[in-house]
Amino acid sequence: MKIGFDHEKYIEEQSEYILERVNHYDKLYLEFGGKLLYDLHAKRVLPGFDENAKVKLLHKLKEKVEVIICVYAGDIERNKIREDFGITYDMDTLRLIDDLREYKLDINSVVITRYDEQPATNVFINKLERSGIKVYKHRSTKGYPTDVDTIVSDEGYGKNPYIETTKPIVVVTAPGPGSGKQGTCFSQLYHEHKQGNMVGYSKFETFPVWNIPLKHPLNIAYEAATVDLKDVNMIDSFHFDAYNEIAVNYNRDIETFPLLKKTIEKITGEESIYKSPTDMGVNRVGFGIVDDELVKEASRQEIIRRYFKTECEYKKGYVDKDTLERIKLIMEELNLKQEDRRVVIPARSRAAKLKEICSKDEVCSAVAIELNDNTILTGKSSDIMDSTAAVILNAIKCLANISDEIHLISPVILEPIRKLKSETLDSKNLALNCEEILIALSICAATNPTAQVAMERLSELKGSQAHSTTILSISDEQVFRKLGIDITSDPQFSTENLFYNN
């Protein structure tokens, strides 16, 4: 894979910059935006970026770091899903704790924000506490967001319990946006300063990248990634006024900066050292870019992927019309077309050929995959298996130099699975999906050396690109994600059955 980003240089420079910021204080509360682990967006737009770069950075500083995790009670109540893992925010919190422990990072506690005795939240709190995890409950802050005098008082932040911390860097993270990270940081600043402690606050956001142009595809890809939040990149006017230097930030940080600055000054009783929202950040990712053209192209491809994702989410009813129109404008801004994604035309062409022999009302699904050597293969749906399963089998056959005529899975294995789905599980779709086909393949591999050779090639699919002419099932999405394949879909369901489309 071509490299557009120097991971080692980034880790080294980012570590030094954080430690430099810490030197100004006894303790630094560091708000971590975005994903602390498995940052697949950054990995896609910055070829060479390690998806776990942030947690590896913290591991390097582990003797100085402890972690607070924030979860908004409302997200627990409505079972909000983290899409890249397909799990709820409360379950993702448990996963995050386990993952951080593997990196030898100290978990201080979990903070439940905007807590109001919600039933499902109480169950989650019980689960955490009975597992030995400290839990703090922060209720809605009186006066938030504009009444600074009330917010910075015993009636505001003073109502929150103080979280005991011992290390110089306190990382405040969360499963997703809107979890109350910033409020938790400022609440701690309030309590610390009342105790006479010299503490500070900084923010670690990877995107947008402050020191590359506003309209750079990398920054526009961030807008595409947050299109549902309606984030818009802007020139940081406060930074320009203070330093006569152009810096890029996003609308919410710029809009709220005057209030944040006023809040910090109210807490500390002195003028803030921060002249702009960019000042608050400790982001050095822009200095790790070593091939700008490669990053630009990777970012354009990410925008197209986000376009397809938004179209499918609109079809499912998850996003509104404004969100769909916004992503279309982003595509037009960079003169991008759906067909600029190389796997789109082969998938649609295969589906069109299938349509010629399918019945009039039948949806003919096809998937195209581009391997890391640029080879493009297709797979079609059939009575035996879904198109997603077919393309995976075709891909590993190609990688293993196995003839297309050779069957990897014996009918002796396939038929009992289909019979189970039909007679015992009462499934309306007897075609095997990706997971079922891979399980069948693994069974065959125990006695079939050819199937074993094919199985061993599955890891080589990581980084491949794929496109489906129909929306994937949740199960297939998860399998492709675990295999490391970036797949997009046309906004068309594979069946008219409303229940089985979910």
Secondary structure as UniProt FT lines:
FT   HELIX           7..22
FT   TURN            23..24
FT   STRAND          27..32
FT   HELIX           40..45
FT   TURN            47..48
FT   TURN            51..52
FT   HELIX           53..60
FT   HELIX           62..64
FT   STRAND          65..72
FT   HELIX           73..77
FT   TURN            78..79
FT   STRAND          81..82
FT   TURN            83..86
FT   STRAND          87..88
FT   HELIX           89..102
FT   TURN            103..104
FT   STRAND          106..113
FT   HELIX           119..129
FT   TURN            130..132
FT   STRAND          135..138
FT   TURN            142..146
FT   HELIX           148..151
FT   TURN            154..156
FT   HELIX           157..159
FT   STRAND          169..173
FT   TURN            177..178
FT   HELIX           181..194
FT   TURN            195..196
FT   STRAND          199..204
FT   TURN            210..211
FT   TURN            214..215
FT   HELIX           217..225
FT   HELIX           227..229
FT   STRAND          233..235
FT   HELIX           237..243
FT   STRAND          248..250
FT   HELIX           251..268
FT   HELIX           277..280
FT   HELIX           285..288
FT   HELIX           292..316
FT   HELIX           321..333
FT   TURN            334..335
FT   HELIX           338..340
FT   TURN            342..343
FT   HELIX           344..355
FT   TURN            356..357
FT   TURN            360..361
FT   STRAND          366..370
FT   TURN            372..373
FT   STRAND          376..380
FT   HELIX           387..399
FT   TURN            400..401
FT   TURN            404..405
FT   HELIX           411..419
FT   HELIX           420..424
FT   HELIX           434..445
FT   TURN            446..447
FT   HELIX           449..455
FT   TURN            456..457
FT   HELIX           458..461
FT   TURN            462..463
FT   STRAND          465..468
FT   HELIX           474..483
FT   STRAND          486..489
FT   HELIX           499..501
//
